[in-house]
Amino acid sequence: MLGPTRTAERYARALAAAVAAVACLLLAANAGPTDTAGSPAPAPAHDTAPTTDDLAAADR
């Protein structure tokens, strides 16, 4: 049978597990396709909706 563990040991193990979990989440978030050949190209700036300044100038 295992002996009782000290509180500091439990906190140290919990901290190590938390650091490992965060590292895994960061690695998983950054893992993905690197080429964007299949994704659509971003729209050019002139094809976007007019801003409120452009609308105010058109009303004059």
Beta strands, then each sheet from edge to edge (+ up, - down):
end
